[in-house]
Amino acid sequence: MRKESSVDWDAAEAVDPVTRYLQKEQRLETPVARFAEAHATESLRTEAYRSLIPLTAPQKGEQYAFEVNLDQCTGCKACVTACHSLNGLDEHEAWRDVGLMQADAPAAYQQTVTSACHHCADPGCLNGCPVDAYDKDPETGIVHHLDDQCIGCQYCILKCPYDVPKYNKRLGIVRKCDMCHSRLAEGEAPACVQACPNEAIRIVKVPTESTGSEEPDPVFKGFPQGATEHGYTQPTTRYLSKRGVPEAAQAADARALRPQHLHGPLVIMLLLTQFSVGLLSAGYLLGSRELLFAAAASCLAGLMASGAHLGRPLKGWRAFVGWRHSWLSREVIALGAYMPLLAATLLPALNFIAPLAIGVGLVGVFTSVMVYHDTHRRLWQFSWTAMRFYGSSLLAMACGGLALGAWVGDGRLLSLALFGVVAASLFKGAGELSFAKRALSNPEPSAERQSLRLQWGPLRSLSLLRWTGLVGGGLLLPLFLLIGNWGSVLQLTLSLALIITCLTAEIAERMLFFRGVDAPKMPGGVYS
């Protein structure tokens, strides 16, 4: 809005340069002034907002998407505030974020980036949800979250590479941006679009078959490579910039070390179900009913612990619904089938089904591996995750034989079990060392290197506990037991110490599995 002045502008040339500059500044229209002018009358306001949204619905092969003009975004966070206010979000809940990208070469570059849900063409959240609590509108392409169906498992948070779904602890569910679809249906702009004083955000129609790609154009159109890995979900948000985005651009917080959530109930569930498969195998091979009972108790405790992870545990029975597309649903089905088969082996008349129970248990461990591999996080890729999970079963199998051998005083079984402990420990250690070698061999910033920095930075004490237990329980204690000539009481005591040491190392390893992963996200914050 122009400010009136009594100054004679024709005579201003005779004024000194400083006064002339100040007089010129009084005539400039700032983004806030233009925004206020657009709000002056209803007709101007309606015209301004309708220019920021499509006037017709998407046609076949199209969908709605956010378009962000990076050159116009100043990082004022008016979009964040408007989204929070209109959607009635809780105090620490946000569906839109504003972050920073920067580069040092070939020239200094810095750019604020506003982002919300990208309403992907192939949404990771939808594909991973075990209860079908996500829906992609076939007409608009908007990805909706169905709050009433959500059980709060938070798997969609792990599946999304943009950190879009946010868990609401008060409600026990996940929530996210829905592009203010109810406003769009009435021809009104979403809250973030309406609030931006620079008109940096608008809604456009994009072709679904070519989303997420850059187009040959002097103006940058696409998804910034420095933002995050985005290939497998095909995000539809378009970022525009006349000055371009350098290939070397990175999120300003790309090097920040952020230990992730522990997911304590999942730590317990994974370890105990995998231990159960190993104990069942040892019990069947050695003919020990005690180990069969231990396997059943371990599995039951693990499955009960998994319920504590849910925000709405009473609705957890629906977790099998998404079996066609969700590995989490398949894990629920596999472990759900394993438990009754395992219980049946406790009856002498049904002991013959133990091989079937072991097979189903191994399938259950496989589904657990795939649950995390399917998130596309580098620390959780298939080879390393499989070595960790199946290695836990092998270690439990060897420790079960060790406990039985020490209890009954069977020297041959004790020696065989000790070799099994060493082999399982070396198997797991080799997997973790190969990950470290891969991280250190790449001098460029990478998810592997970032995970290694996490494990030996903020999580250093946990890593030391892990490796101390792995070396002590997997190598030193077995060596003492093998070369020593002790009585059964001492053997039993040392065997118990070995089992406790190995168990402690496994708990530390599984905590690092969750806390030490480098989670992809959109830019946000600064270096720390």
Buried (B, 14 or more C-beta within 10 A) or exposed (E): EEEEEEBEEEEEEEBEEEEBEEBEEEEEEEBEBBBEBBEEEEEEBEEBBEEBBBEEEBEEEBBBBBBBBBBBBBBBBBBBBBBBEBBEBEEEBBBBBBBBBBBEEEEEBEBBBBBBBBBBBBBBBBBBBBBBBBBBBEEBBBBBBEEEBBBBBBBBBBBBBBBBBBBBEEBBBBBBBBBBBEBBEEEBBBBBBBBBBBBBBBBBBBBBEEBBEBEEEEEBBBBBBBBBBBEBBBBBBBBBBEEEBBEBBBBBBBEEBBBBEEBBBBBBBBBBBBBBBBBBBBBBBBEBEBBBBBBBEBBBBBBEBBEEBBBBBEBBEBBBBBBEEBBBBBBBBBBBBBBEBBBBBBEEEEBEBBEBBBEBBBBBBBBBBBBBBBBBBBBBBEEBBBBBBBBBBBBBBBBBBBBBBBBEEBEEBBBBBBBBBBBBBBBBBEBBEEBBEBBEEEEEEBBBBBBBBBBBEBBEEBBEBBBBBBBBBBBEBBEEBEEEEEEBEEBBEBBBBBBEBBBBBBBBBBBBBBBBBBBBBBBBBEEE
